[in-house]
Amino acid sequence: MLGKLYTKWMYAWETALTTRDTNRIVRPLEWGEDWLSDSIDAGGLRGASEFDRMVWLNEKIVEQADTFFGYESPIDFRLEHRHPQLFPTNVRPETLEQDAELRRQAHSGELSTVEFLRFTSPVGTRYPENDTVNARWYPASPEKQAGKPKQAMIVMPQWNADAFSHNALCTLFNRFGISALRLSKPYHDIRRPAELERSDYAVSSNIGRTVAACRQAVVDIRSCVDWLEQQGYEQFGVLGTSLGSCYAFIAAAHDPRLRVCAFNHASTWFGDVVWTGQSTRHIRASFEREGLTQNDVRRIFTSVSPMSYMERFAATPKQVLVVHATYDLTFLEEFSLDVLRNFDRLGVDYVSKVLPCGHYTTGETPYKYMDGWYLGSFIYSAFRRLAADATEMSRPLQSQLTP
C-alpha cells in the first residue's frame, strides 16, 4: 500500500516538474541532411526518400565512426577570466530573479571573476557563438594533487542546464585532488544562439542538426582532454548527466584516455528516449505529425545512440558508474536496465546505483544528495585505484634504475 502511494506521489511530482516550463516549442520536422554533408556523402541515394537517406546516413556514420568523431586538436586554447552568468533556460520568476541578482553583483564588483577554458571547436556550425567552446576550470590545489598522477574530470550536465548546474560537483572533486572542467554542451549557456530561450538545437526535430550536435560535443570533450594533457595531466574521466551521459559515453567509446566514466541516467537508444520521454514530448509531436513511429525514430538516431558503440566502449579498460532512477519518466528504467545487461554481456567493470526518484526529482532534496554521494564516492575511489595502478606499474622500472 505504501509502495503504491509513494509511486503515485513520485510520478505526480516528476510530471509537475517536467510540465512547469511553458517555453517548449513544437517545431516542424526537418531532415537536416545538410548538417551532415561535410562528413558523409549521400549522393548515391538521390532517388531515395528523405527517411531512407537519413537511415543510410546514420548507418554510414556508425561504420565510419573513427572519421565522424575524429578531429584536429585545437590550436587556440586559452584561459579567460569572466564573471559567471546563469544563462537560464526557463522563464520562471525565481530563475529570472536569480539571473538579475548575479548580473547586479557582477556590475557592483561583489562577484569575483573565474577561469574558463575557451577554444574554437574543431566541428563548425552556422552559429559563431556555439563554435567557441566554453568550460569552467576548477583546478585542484597543488597540495591536494601531491604524491599522485595529475587527475581531471570533464563534467557534462543535463540538457537545458543553466551555467551553474553541476558546479558543486566540480568543487567536490577538487577536495579529492581532482581537477575539473565543467563543459558547456553545444547550444548551451554562453554557446546558445540569441534567438533561443532554451537549448533547443542540441536535441530537436531537425535530425541532422541533432546528430551534428552530438558529434561536436564528443569532439569538444576529446579536445578538452588534449588541453589537460598539455597541462601535465595524466589520468582522465568524464561524468555526464542525461543527454550529457550520452555524449560522455560516445566520447569514452572513441577515446581510451577516458578511464573513469560516470553516467548519471543512461539509455541504449537515443530515439527511444526521444519517443517515450516526458522531456521530449514536443519533439515526438513533430515526428508523429509526419507519421513516424518509435522504430523509425530509433533508426534515424542510430549514430548518436550508445548502443551503436557498446563493443567499442567495452574494448578498453574503464571503471564505470551507472546511476538510474526507479521512477524516471524521461529515461525509462527499462532502458537503463538494458545498459546494464549489455555491460554484463561485454564484461564491463561497472557499479550500478539506483535512486528512489525520477529524472527531474534527482535534482531535488534529498535525492540530489544521494546522487552526489554516489557520484563523488565512486570517482574518488576510481581515481585512487588508477593512481595505485600507476604506482604499481612504475615499481619494476624504479627497481631497475636503483643501483
C-alpha positions as CSV (number, residue, x, y, z in Angstrom):
1,M,0.0,0.0,0.0
2,L,2.7,2.5,1.0
3,G,4.7,1.5,-2.1
4,K,1.8,2.3,-4.4
5,L,1.2,5.6,-2.7
6,Y,4.9,6.5,-3.0
7,T,4.9,5.6,-6.7
8,K,1.8,7.7,-7.3
9,W,3.3,10.6,-5.4
10,M,6.6,10.3,-7.2
11,Y,5.1,10.2,-10.7
12,A,2.9,13.2,-9.9
13,W,5.9,15.2,-8.7
14,E,8.0,14.2,-11.7
15,T,5.2,15.2,-14.1
16,A,4.8,18.5,-12.3
17,L,8.5,19.3,-12.7
18,T,8.5,18.3,-16.4
19,T,5.5,20.5,-17.2
20,R,6.3,23.7,-15.3
21,D,8.2,25.2,-18.2
22,T,6.0,26.8,-20.8
23,N,8.6,27.7,-23.4
24,R,9.0,24.3,-25.1
25,I,8.2,24.8,-28.9
26,V,6.8,22.2,-31.3
27,R,8.9,22.8,-34.4
28,P,8.3,21.2,-37.8
29,L,10.2,18.1,-38.8
30,E,13.4,18.9,-40.7
31,W,15.7,16.1,-42.0
32,G,18.7,18.3,-41.8
33,E,20.9,16.3,-44.2
34,D,22.9,19.4,-45.0
35,W,24.2,19.3,-41.4
36,L,26.0,16.1,-42.2
37,S,27.0,16.6,-45.8
38,D,30.6,17.7,-44.9
39,S,31.3,14.3,-43.4
40,I,29.1,11.7,-45.2
41,D,28.3,11.8,-48.9
42,A,24.8,10.6,-49.6
43,G,25.0,11.5,-53.3
44,G,24.3,7.9,-54.4
45,L,20.9,7.9,-52.8
46,R,19.3,10.8,-54.6
47,G,16.2,8.8,-55.6
48,A,15.5,7.6,-52.1
49,S,13.1,9.1,-49.7
50,E,14.3,11.5,-47.1
51,F,13.7,8.9,-44.4
52,D,15.7,6.2,-46.2
53,R,18.5,8.7,-46.8
54,M,18.7,9.6,-43.1
55,V,18.7,6.0,-42.0
56,W,21.5,5.3,-44.5
57,L,23.5,8.3,-43.3
58,N,23.2,7.0,-39.7
59,E,24.4,3.6,-40.7
60,K,27.4,5.1,-42.5
61,I,28.3,7.3,-39.6
62,V,28.4,4.2,-37.4
63,E,30.6,2.4,-39.9
64,Q,32.9,5.4,-40.3
65,A,32.8,6.4,-36.6
66,D,36.5,7.0,-36.4
67,T,36.3,9.6,-39.1
68,F,33.0,11.1,-38.0
69,F,34.2,11.6,-34.4
70,G,37.8,12.3,-35.4
71,Y,39.2,15.8,-35.3
72,E,42.3,18.0,-35.4
73,S,43.2,19.3,-32.0
74,P,42.6,23.0,-31.5
75,I,45.5,25.4,-31.5
76,D,43.8,28.3,-29.7
77,F,43.3,27.0,-26.2
78,R,43.2,29.9,-23.7
79,L,42.0,30.7,-20.2
80,E,39.7,33.7,-19.8
81,H,38.6,35.4,-16.6
82,R,34.9,36.3,-16.6
83,H,32.1,36.8,-14.1
84,P,30.0,33.7,-14.0
85,Q,26.5,34.1,-15.5
86,L,23.4,31.9,-15.1
87,F,22.1,31.7,-18.7
88,P,18.7,30.4,-17.6
89,T,16.6,28.2,-20.0
90,N,13.2,28.8,-18.3
91,V,11.2,32.0,-17.6
92,R,10.1,31.2,-14.1
93,P,10.2,34.3,-11.9
94,E,12.6,32.8,-9.3
95,T,15.1,31.9,-12.0
96,L,14.9,35.3,-13.7
97,E,15.4,37.0,-10.2
98,Q,18.5,34.8,-9.6
99,D,19.9,35.8,-13.0
100,A,19.2,39.5,-12.3
101,E,20.9,39.3,-8.9
102,L,24.0,37.7,-10.4
103,R,24.2,40.5,-13.0
104,R,23.8,43.1,-10.3
105,Q,26.6,41.5,-8.2
106,A,28.9,41.4,-11.2
107,H,28.2,45.1,-12.1
108,S,28.8,46.2,-8.5
109,G,32.0,44.3,-8.0
110,E,30.6,41.9,-5.4
111,L,31.1,38.9,-7.7
112,S,34.6,37.6,-8.4
113,T,35.7,36.5,-11.8
114,V,36.5,32.9,-12.5
115,E,38.5,31.0,-15.1
116,F,37.1,29.5,-18.3
117,L,38.8,27.4,-20.9
118,R,37.9,28.7,-24.3
119,F,38.9,27.4,-27.8
120,T,37.4,27.0,-31.3
121,S,35.5,23.8,-31.7
122,P,37.0,21.5,-34.4
123,V,33.4,21.0,-35.6
124,G,32.0,24.1,-37.0
125,T,28.3,25.1,-37.3
126,R,26.5,28.1,-38.7
127,Y,26.3,29.7,-35.2
128,P,29.5,31.5,-34.2
129,E,28.7,31.7,-30.5
130,N,28.2,27.9,-30.5
131,D,31.6,27.3,-32.1
132,T,33.6,28.8,-29.3
133,V,33.8,26.0,-26.7
134,N,33.4,27.1,-23.0
135,A,34.4,25.1,-20.0
136,R,34.6,26.5,-16.4
137,W,38.0,25.5,-15.0
138,Y,38.3,24.1,-11.5
139,P,41.9,23.3,-10.8
140,A,42.7,21.2,-7.7
141,S,45.3,22.8,-5.4
142,P,48.9,21.5,-5.8
143,E,48.8,20.3,-2.2
144,K,45.8,18.1,-3.0
145,Q,47.5,16.7,-6.1
146,A,50.8,16.0,-4.5
147,G,52.1,12.4,-4.5
148,K,49.9,11.1,-7.3
149,P,49.4,11.5,-11.0
150,K,47.6,14.6,-12.0
151,Q,43.9,13.7,-12.5
152,A,41.0,15.5,-14.0
153,M,37.3,15.1,-14.7
154,I,35.3,16.5,-17.6
155,V,31.7,17.2,-16.4
156,M,28.7,17.3,-18.8
157,P,25.4,18.5,-17.3
158,Q,21.9,17.7,-18.5
159,W,20.1,19.0,-21.5
160,N,18.9,22.7,-20.9
161,A,21.2,23.0,-17.9
162,D,22.0,26.5,-16.8
163,A,25.6,27.5,-16.4
164,F,25.7,26.8,-12.6
165,S,24.4,23.2,-12.9
166,H,27.0,20.6,-11.6
167,N,29.4,23.3,-10.4
168,A,29.1,21.9,-6.9
169,L,30.3,18.5,-8.1
170,C,33.5,20.2,-9.5
171,T,34.3,21.8,-6.2
172,L,33.7,18.4,-4.5
173,F,36.2,16.7,-6.9
174,N,38.8,19.5,-6.0
175,R,38.6,18.3,-2.4
176,F,39.8,14.9,-3.6
177,G,42.7,16.5,-5.5
178,I,40.9,16.0,-8.9
179,S,40.7,19.0,-11.2
180,A,37.5,19.5,-13.3
181,L,36.4,21.1,-16.5
182,R,32.6,21.8,-16.4
183,L,31.9,21.8,-20.2
184,S,29.1,23.8,-21.8
185,K,27.4,21.4,-24.2
186,P,26.8,22.7,-27.8
187,Y,24.0,25.3,-27.9
188,H,24.0,25.6,-24.1
189,D,24.5,28.7,-21.8
190,I,27.0,31.1,-23.4
191,R,27.0,28.9,-26.6
192,R,23.3,29.3,-27.1
193,P,22.2,31.3,-30.2
194,A,20.5,34.6,-29.4
195,E,17.2,33.5,-30.9
196,L,16.7,30.7,-28.4
197,E,15.3,30.7,-24.8
198,R,16.1,27.0,-24.4
199,S,19.0,24.9,-25.7
200,D,16.6,23.5,-28.4
201,Y,19.2,23.0,-31.1
202,A,21.0,20.3,-29.2
203,V,18.0,17.9,-29.5
204,S,15.2,18.8,-31.8
205,S,13.1,17.7,-34.7
206,N,15.9,18.7,-37.0
207,I,17.5,15.3,-37.2
208,G,20.8,16.2,-38.9
209,R,21.4,19.1,-36.6
210,T,20.8,16.9,-33.6
211,V,23.3,14.3,-34.8
212,A,25.8,17.1,-35.6
213,A,25.4,18.5,-32.1
214,C,26.4,15.1,-30.7
215,R,29.4,15.0,-33.0
216,Q,30.5,18.4,-31.8
217,A,30.0,17.5,-28.1
218,V,32.1,14.4,-28.4
219,V,34.9,16.2,-30.2
220,D,34.8,19.0,-27.7
221,I,35.2,16.5,-24.8
222,R,38.2,14.9,-26.6
223,S,39.7,18.4,-27.2
224,C,39.5,19.2,-23.5
225,V,41.5,16.0,-22.8
226,D,44.1,17.3,-25.2
227,W,44.4,20.6,-23.3
228,L,44.6,18.8,-20.0
229,E,47.4,16.7,-21.3
230,Q,49.2,19.8,-22.3
231,Q,48.9,21.0,-18.7
232,G,50.6,17.8,-17.5
233,Y,47.5,15.8,-16.5
234,E,47.8,12.0,-16.8
235,Q,44.6,10.4,-15.8
236,F,41.1,11.4,-17.1
237,G,37.5,10.8,-16.5
238,V,34.1,12.0,-17.8
239,L,30.8,12.5,-16.0
240,G,27.6,13.0,-17.9
241,T,24.0,13.5,-16.8
242,S,21.1,12.7,-19.1
243,L,22.0,14.0,-22.5
244,G,25.4,14.6,-21.1
245,S,25.7,10.9,-20.3
246,C,25.0,10.0,-24.0
247,Y,27.8,12.4,-25.1
248,A,30.1,11.2,-22.4
249,F,29.6,7.5,-23.4
250,I,30.3,8.1,-27.1
251,A,33.4,10.2,-26.2
252,A,34.7,7.4,-23.9
253,A,34.0,4.8,-26.6
254,H,36.2,6.7,-29.0
255,D,38.9,7.9,-26.6
256,P,40.7,5.4,-24.5
257,R,42.2,8.1,-22.4
258,L,38.9,8.4,-20.6
259,R,39.3,5.7,-18.0
260,V,36.8,6.8,-15.3
261,C,33.2,7.1,-16.6
262,A,30.1,8.2,-14.6
263,F,26.8,8.0,-16.4
264,N,24.1,9.8,-14.4
265,H,20.9,8.4,-16.1
266,A,21.7,6.2,-19.1
267,S,19.9,4.6,-22.0
268,T,20.8,2.4,-25.0
269,W,18.9,4.0,-27.9
270,F,18.6,7.8,-28.3
271,G,15.4,7.5,-30.4
272,D,13.6,5.5,-27.6
273,V,14.3,8.3,-25.1
274,V,13.0,11.0,-27.6
275,W,9.9,9.0,-28.2
276,T,8.9,7.9,-24.7
277,G,10.4,10.7,-22.5
278,Q,8.4,13.4,-20.9
279,S,11.2,15.9,-21.6
280,T,10.9,15.4,-25.4
281,R,7.2,15.1,-25.9
282,H,7.2,18.3,-28.0
283,I,9.8,16.6,-30.4
284,R,7.7,13.4,-30.6
285,A,4.7,15.6,-31.5
286,S,6.7,16.8,-34.6
287,F,7.6,13.3,-35.6
288,E,4.0,12.0,-35.1
289,R,2.7,14.7,-37.4
290,E,4.8,13.2,-40.2
291,G,3.7,9.7,-39.5
292,L,7.0,8.4,-37.9
293,T,6.9,5.6,-35.4
294,Q,9.1,4.8,-32.4
295,N,11.1,2.3,-34.5
296,D,11.6,4.9,-37.2
297,V,12.9,7.5,-34.7
298,R,15.2,4.9,-33.3
299,R,16.7,4.3,-36.8
300,I,17.2,7.9,-37.6
301,F,19.2,8.5,-34.4
302,T,21.2,5.3,-34.5
303,S,24.5,7.2,-34.9
304,V,24.1,9.0,-31.6
305,S,22.9,6.0,-29.6
306,P,25.2,4.5,-27.1
307,M,24.0,1.0,-28.2
308,S,25.8,1.5,-31.5
309,Y,29.2,1.8,-29.8
310,M,28.8,-0.8,-26.9
311,E,31.5,-3.1,-28.2
312,R,33.9,-0.2,-28.9
313,F,33.3,1.1,-25.4
314,A,34.0,-2.3,-23.8
315,A,37.2,-2.8,-25.8
316,T,39.4,-0.8,-23.5
317,P,39.5,-1.0,-19.6
318,K,37.4,1.5,-17.8
319,Q,35.9,2.0,-14.3
320,V,32.2,2.8,-14.8
321,L,29.3,4.0,-12.7
322,V,25.7,3.9,-13.9
323,V,23.1,5.7,-11.9
324,H,19.4,5.3,-12.8
325,A,16.1,6.2,-11.1
326,T,13.3,3.8,-10.5
327,Y,10.5,6.4,-11.3
328,D,12.2,8.0,-14.3
329,L,9.7,9.2,-16.9
330,T,12.4,10.7,-19.2
331,F,14.9,7.8,-19.3
332,L,12.6,4.9,-18.6
333,E,14.0,2.4,-16.2
334,E,13.8,-0.4,-18.8
335,F,16.3,1.5,-21.0
336,S,18.8,1.9,-18.1
337,L,18.5,-1.8,-17.3
338,D,19.3,-2.5,-20.9
339,V,22.5,-0.7,-20.5
340,L,23.4,-2.9,-17.5
341,R,22.5,-6.0,-19.4
342,N,24.9,-5.0,-22.2
343,F,27.6,-4.2,-19.8
344,D,27.2,-7.7,-18.2
345,R,27.3,-9.2,-21.7
346,L,30.5,-7.4,-22.6
347,G,32.3,-7.8,-19.2
348,V,32.4,-4.0,-18.4
349,D,33.7,-3.2,-15.0
350,Y,30.8,-1.2,-13.6
351,V,29.0,-0.2,-10.5
352,S,25.2,0.3,-10.5
353,K,23.4,2.6,-8.2
354,V,19.6,3.2,-8.1
355,L,17.8,6.4,-6.9
356,P,14.2,6.0,-5.5
357,C,13.0,9.0,-7.5
358,G,12.7,10.2,-11.1
359,H,14.7,12.1,-13.7
360,Y,13.9,15.7,-12.6
361,T,13.4,14.8,-9.0
362,T,17.1,13.7,-8.9
363,G,17.8,17.4,-8.6
364,E,15.5,17.8,-5.5
365,T,16.1,17.2,-1.8
366,P,17.0,14.6,-0.6
367,Y,17.7,12.8,-3.8
368,K,20.3,15.3,-5.1
369,Y,22.5,14.5,-2.0
370,M,22.1,10.7,-2.6
371,D,23.1,11.2,-6.2
372,G,26.1,13.4,-5.2
373,W,27.3,10.8,-2.8
374,Y,27.1,8.0,-5.4
375,L,29.0,10.1,-8.0
376,G,31.5,11.6,-5.6
377,S,32.4,8.4,-3.8
378,F,32.7,6.4,-7.0
379,I,35.0,9.0,-8.7
380,Y,37.2,9.3,-5.5
381,S,37.6,5.5,-5.4
382,A,38.1,5.1,-9.1
383,F,40.9,7.6,-9.3
384,R,42.5,6.1,-6.2
385,R,42.6,2.8,-8.0
386,L,44.1,4.4,-11.1
387,A,46.8,6.1,-9.0
388,A,47.6,2.9,-7.2
389,D,47.8,1.0,-10.5
390,A,50.2,3.7,-11.9
391,T,52.4,3.4,-8.8
392,E,52.5,-0.4,-9.0
393,M,53.4,-0.3,-12.7
394,S,56.3,2.1,-12.0
395,R,57.9,0.0,-9.3
396,P,59.6,-2.5,-11.6
397,L,61.2,0.4,-13.6
398,Q,62.3,2.1,-10.3
399,S,63.9,-1.2,-9.1
400,Q,65.8,-1.5,-12.4
401,L,67.1,2.0,-12.0
402,T,68.2,1.6,-8.4
403,P,71.9,0.7,-8.1
